[in-house]
Amino acid sequence: MLKRIKFGLPVFLLVVVFASYAMVTVHAGEWPMYRGPDHTGVSKETGWFDASAGVKIIWEQKIGTGYSSIAIDGGRAFTMGYDSNKDTVFCFDAKTGKKIWAFSYDSAPSVPKEYMGGHKGGPYATPTVDGEYLYTVSKHGDVHCLSTDKGAVKWTAKIKSKLPKWGFSGSALVVGDLVILNAGSAGTAFDKNTGKQKWSSGPAAAGYSTPVPIEYGGKPHVLLFTAKSVALVAAADGKKVWDAPWKTKYDVNGADPIVAGKNVFISSGYGSGCCLLPLGKSDPKPIWQNKNMKNKLSGCVMLDGHVYGFDETALTCLDLKTGDKKWSDDSLGRGTVMLADGKLILLSEKGKLVIASASPDGYKELSSGDILKAGTQCWTIPALSGGLIYARNTAGDLVCAKVGK
């Protein structure tokens, strides 16, 4: 099933059909890239949850330090980690956890002058599956195209723009024959078949989010949360057609933008807050702006006119139309979130997996269990595929869990 989004669709349709102009074939249950096939953190899977079954660990693996999430496609799970001066891309059997292949290259846990007090180092980006190939990005700007069956290298490339303070974080987005990255002031693109650079926005440091695809004016574009703005860029040539300034402490704009009808929702941590902007209008003024949602580790998810996410250390629900806070719960502390079948899949930074209702009426936990070691740092969004939930911590523990029979 081919996924596309056209600018201007009503909000209720966006929840159903929001996806990419990237021509990626996606089957039910697959999660082939960061935040899933629709680039929203929302899965269409149903029947995966049974509160009476509890939380069960299916398999575990060691993958090295890092923050890369998990991509699942064709019965295989892909992720990345760092150990012993090397980054490694892993491919596991998604159901059993058996290692199918691993590809390593020389690397370092940090970039020059990176502050390591709050985290452990290693790659940030999640592998992206496109047909027979896998695209990966290191925090140092190493881009690899690997075969999904054996991990054979098709090509390698190097991002030439300036390193952000914590290194490159955004995952690769495939749009047609291009691999588009959040690098430079407003994106960089490589030919997905050869690795040749097709366009670049220049040498400036990038933001930390992943490009979000959108059809605008009948042509493929991408939304980029850059270091200092949210920008709409033509996929074909990198031409910036719209942007809105958004200044954040340390230039940490890391949560992917959310398209909502003719508007775009953005949120950042470090006290910055959030806003809803009219997409495409020149000199855009926020429809509303406040500090009710300050995303730091994970972006929000949207359902039925509401957004759910972590306002720093409190899970929060906002009315998207007004920005008003519907409820907030601080029992989990910091965490990450995805959504499936009307339920929030939450991972606290201490390793607790929680399934909760996605409702503006209040926070209601449906099931929970500790799936990762206490005291470890869990800052990575989980993934759902085929009824199984995949999660990791920064220490390199990868788990596959089930909340159903």
C-alpha positions in Angstrom: 0.0 0.0 0.0 1.5 3.3 -1.1 1.5 6.1 1.5 1.0 9.8 0.6 -0.2 13.0 2.2 -1.6 16.0 0.5 -1.5 19.4 2.1 -4.9 20.6 3.2 -6.6 17.3 4.2 -8.8 17.7 7.2 -7.5 16.6 10.6 -9.7 13.5 10.9 -8.4 12.2 7.6 -4.8 12.9 8.4 -5.1 10.5 11.4 -6.1 7.8 8.9 -4.0 8.5 5.8 -1.1 10.7 6.9 2.0 9.3 5.4 4.8 10.0 3.0 5.2 10.9 -0.6 8.2 8.6 -0.3 7.2 5.6 -2.5 7.6 2.9 0.2 5.5 -0.3 0.1 4.3 -1.1 3.6 2.4 -4.2 4.7 0.3 -4.5 7.8 2.3 -4.7 10.9 5.5 -3.3 9.5 7.4 -0.4 11.2 10.2 0.2 8.7 11.5 3.5 9.9 11.6 6.0 12.8 8.0 6.7 14.0 6.6 4.2 11.6 5.4 4.1 8.0 3.2 7.1 8.4 6.0 9.1 10.2 3.6 10.0 13.0 4.4 7.5 15.8 1.0 6.0 15.2 0.5 2.3 14.2 -2.6 0.9 12.5 -2.2 -2.5 14.2 -5.2 -3.8 16.2 -5.6 -6.9 18.4 -2.1 -6.7 19.9 -3.2 -5.9 23.4 -4.8 -8.0 26.1 -4.7 -6.6 29.6 -5.2 -10.0 31.3 -2.1 -11.4 29.7 0.4 -9.0 31.4 3.7 -8.0 30.0 6.0 -10.8 28.8 9.6 -10.6 27.5 10.0 -12.7 24.3 13.7 -12.2 23.7 16.6 -10.0 24.6 19.9 -9.0 22.9 23.0 -6.8 23.5 23.6 -4.1 20.9 25.9 -1.6 22.4 25.3 1.9 23.7 23.1 4.4 21.8 19.6 5.7 21.1 18.7 4.2 17.8 15.2 2.9 17.8 14.1 -0.3 15.9 12.8 -0.7 12.4 10.9 -3.9 11.6 10.3 -5.1 8.0 9.9 -8.5 6.3 10.2 -10.4 9.6 13.5 -8.7 10.5 14.3 -6.1 13.2 17.1 -3.5 12.5 18.8 -1.2 15.0 22.3 0.3 15.8 24.7 0.5 18.7 28.2 1.4 19.7 31.0 -0.7 21.3 34.8 -0.8 21.2 35.4 2.1 18.8 32.8 0.8 16.3 29.2 1.5 15.4 27.3 -1.7 14.5 24.1 -2.1 12.4 22.2 -5.2 13.6 19.6 -7.4 11.8 17.7 -9.8 14.0 14.9 -12.3 13.4 11.9 -10.2 14.6 10.2 -13.1 16.3 13.0 -15.0 17.8 15.8 -12.5 18.3 18.3 -14.6 16.4 21.1 -12.5 14.9 20.9 -12.7 11.1 23.8 -10.3 10.4 25.8 -7.3 11.8 27.8 -4.7 10.0 30.4 -2.5 11.8 32.5 0.5 11.0 35.0 2.6 12.9 33.4 5.3 15.1 33.5 7.0 18.4 30.8 7.4 21.1 30.8 11.2 20.9 31.6 14.1 18.7 34.2 16.7 19.5 33.2 18.8 22.6 30.0 16.9 23.0 28.7 17.2 26.6 28.4 13.6 27.9 27.1 14.4 31.4 23.5 13.5 30.6 23.9 10.6 28.2 26.1 7.6 27.3 26.9 8.2 23.6 26.5 6.1 20.6 24.3 6.5 17.4 21.0 8.4 17.6 19.4 7.7 14.2 17.1 4.7 13.4 17.8 2.6 10.3 15.3 3.2 7.4 14.1 0.3 5.3 13.3 0.9 1.6 12.7 -2.3 -0.4 15.9 -4.3 -0.5 18.0 -1.7 1.1 18.6 -0.1 4.5 19.9 3.4 5.1 21.7 4.4 8.3 23.2 7.6 9.7 25.9 7.9 12.3 26.2 10.9 14.7 29.4 11.7 12.9 27.7 12.0 9.5 28.5 8.6 8.0 25.7 7.4 5.7 25.5 3.8 4.7 23.3 1.9 2.2 23.2 -1.8 3.1 21.3 -4.7 1.7 18.6 -5.9 4.0 19.3 -9.6 3.4 23.1 -9.7 4.2 24.2 -6.2 5.3 26.4 -5.9 2.2 27.5 -2.3 1.5 26.1 -0.8 -1.6 27.5 2.7 -1.0 28.8 5.0 1.7 28.7 8.8 1.9 29.7 11.6 4.4 27.6 14.5 5.4 29.7 17.6 4.7 27.8 20.2 6.8 28.7 21.2 10.3 28.1 18.8 13.2 25.4 19.8 15.6 26.4 20.1 19.2 25.4 16.4 19.9 26.0 15.1 16.4 23.5 14.1 13.7 20.4 12.6 15.2 17.7 12.5 12.4 17.0 9.3 10.6 17.0 9.0 6.8 13.9 9.7 4.8 13.5 8.1 1.3 11.5 10.2 -1.2 11.5 8.8 -4.6 15.1 8.3 -5.6 16.4 10.5 -2.9 17.6 10.0 0.7 16.9 13.2 2.6 18.6 14.0 5.9 18.2 16.8 8.4 21.7 18.1 7.8 22.8 21.7 7.0 20.5 24.6 7.6 17.6 23.0 5.9 18.4 19.5 4.6 20.8 17.5 2.4 19.8 14.8 -0.2 21.7 11.9 -1.6 20.8 9.7 -4.6 19.5 6.5 -2.9 21.0 4.3 -5.6 24.6 5.8 -5.8 25.1 7.9 -2.7 25.9 10.9 -4.8 24.9 14.2 -3.1 22.1 15.8 -5.1 21.6 19.0 -3.1 22.6 20.6 0.2 21.3 23.6 2.1 24.8 24.6 3.1 27.4 24.1 5.9 25.3 25.3 9.0 24.6 22.9 11.8 21.2 21.1 11.7 18.4 20.4 14.1 17.9 16.9 15.6 14.5 15.8 14.2 13.8 13.5 11.2 12.4 14.9 8.0 8.6 14.5 7.6 7.3 14.0 4.1 4.3 16.0 2.7 2.8 16.7 -0.7 2.5 20.5 -1.1 1.4 22.2 -4.3 1.1 18.8 -5.9 4.8 18.0 -5.4 6.8 16.2 -2.8 8.2 18.3 0.0 9.6 17.7 3.5 9.1 19.4 6.8 12.3 19.9 8.8 12.6 21.0 12.4 16.0 22.8 11.9 18.3 24.3 14.5 16.4 27.6 14.4 13.1 27.1 12.6 10.5 24.7 11.1 11.0 24.7 7.3 9.2 23.4 4.3 11.6 22.3 1.6 11.1 21.0 -1.9 12.3 17.4 -2.1 13.5 17.6 -5.7 16.0 20.5 -5.3 16.1 21.5 -1.6 14.5 24.9 -2.2 13.0 26.3 0.9 9.4 27.5 0.2 8.3 28.3 3.8 9.7 28.6 7.3 8.9 29.9 10.7 11.5 30.9 13.3 11.7 28.8 16.5 14.6 29.4 18.8 15.4 26.8 21.5 18.2 26.6 24.1 21.2 24.8 22.6 19.3 24.6 19.3 17.7 21.4 20.4 14.7 21.0 18.1 14.4 17.2 18.2 10.7 16.3 18.1 9.3 15.7 14.6 6.7 18.2 13.4 3.1 17.0 13.2 0.9 18.0 10.3 -2.7 18.8 11.3 -4.8 19.8 8.4 -3.5 23.1 7.1 -1.4 23.6 10.2 1.8 22.2 11.8 2.4 21.5 15.5 5.9 21.8 16.9 7.3 21.4 20.4 10.7 21.7 22.1 12.1 21.2 25.6 14.4 23.4 27.7 11.4 25.6 28.6 10.6 26.5 25.0 7.1 25.1 24.7 4.9 24.5 21.7 2.7 26.1 19.1 0.4 25.6 16.2 1.4 27.3 12.9 -0.5 27.9 9.7 1.6 25.9 7.2 2.6 27.8 4.0 1.6 31.3 5.0 4.2 34.0 4.6 5.4 35.5 7.9 3.4 33.0 9.9 2.0 33.9 13.3 1.2 31.1 15.7 -2.5 30.2 15.9 -1.6 29.6 19.6 1.6 29.3 21.5 2.3 28.2 25.1 4.4 26.1 27.4 1.9 23.3 28.0 4.0 20.8 26.0 7.8 20.8 26.0 9.0 17.7 24.1 12.6 16.7 24.9 13.1 13.0 24.3 10.2 12.1 22.1 7.7 13.8 19.9 3.9 13.7 20.4 1.3 11.6 18.8 -2.0 12.9 17.5 -5.5 11.3 17.8 -9.0 12.9 17.3 -7.9 16.5 17.7 -5.6 15.9 20.6 -1.9 15.4 21.1 -0.3 13.2 23.7 3.3 13.5 24.7 5.8 14.1 27.5 5.9 17.7 28.8 9.5 17.2 30.1 8.7 14.9 33.0 4.8 14.7 32.8 2.7 12.8 30.3 0.3 15.4 29.0 -2.8 15.7 26.7 -3.5 18.9 24.8 -6.4 20.1 22.8 -4.8 20.7 19.4 -7.3 23.4 18.4 -6.7 25.6 21.4 -3.4 24.4 23.0 -5.3 24.0 26.3 -4.1 21.2 28.7 -6.7 18.5 29.2 -4.7 16.5 31.8 -1.2 15.8 33.0 0.3 12.9 34.9 3.9 12.8 36.3 4.0 9.2 37.6 6.4 8.0 34.9 8.8 10.9 34.9 10.4 11.4 31.5 9.5 9.0 28.7 8.7 8.3 25.1 5.4 7.5 23.4 3.8 5.9 20.4 0.1 5.0 19.7 -1.8 2.1 18.4 -5.5 1.2 18.4 -6.5 4.0 20.6 -3.8 3.2 23.2 -0.6 4.9 24.2 2.5 2.7 24.3 4.7 4.4 26.8 8.3 3.7 27.9 9.5 5.5 31.0 13.2 6.5 31.2 13.6 3.9 33.9 12.4 1.0 31.7 8.8 0.6 32.6 6.4 -0.2 29.7 2.9 1.1 30.1 -0.2 0.8 28.0 -2.7 3.6 28.7 -5.9 4.9 27.2 -5.5 7.7 24.6 -8.4 9.8 25.9 -8.7 13.5 26.7 -10.8 12.5 29.7 -7.8 11.6 31.8 -4.9 9.3 32.3 -5.9 5.6 32.7 -3.2 2.9 32.9 -4.4 -0.4 31.3 -1.3 -2.6 31.8 2.4 -2.2 32.8 5.6 -4.0 33.5 9.3 -3.4 33.9 11.0 -4.6 30.7 14.4 -3.0 31.0 16.9 -2.9 33.9 16.2 -0.5 36.7 18.7 2.4 36.8 19.4 2.3 33.0 18.5 5.2 30.8 15.6 4.6 28.3 15.3 7.6 26.0 14.3 5.8 22.8 10.8 5.5 21.4 9.5 1.9 21.3 8.2 0.2 18.1 5.3 -2.1 17.5 5.1 -4.8 14.8 3.2 -8.0 14.5 1.8 -7.7 18.0 5.3 -7.4 19.5 6.8 -4.3 21.2 10.5 -3.5 20.7 12.4 -1.3 23.2 16.0 -0.5 24.2 18.0 1.4 26.8 21.1 3.4 26.3 23.3 0.7 27.8 22.5 -1.5 24.9 19.8 -3.9 26.1 17.3 -4.6 23.4 14.1 -6.4 24.3 11.1 -7.7 22.5 7.9 -7.8 24.6 4.3 -8.9 24.2 1.2 -7.5 25.9 -1.3 -10.0 24.7 -1.9 -13.7 24.2 
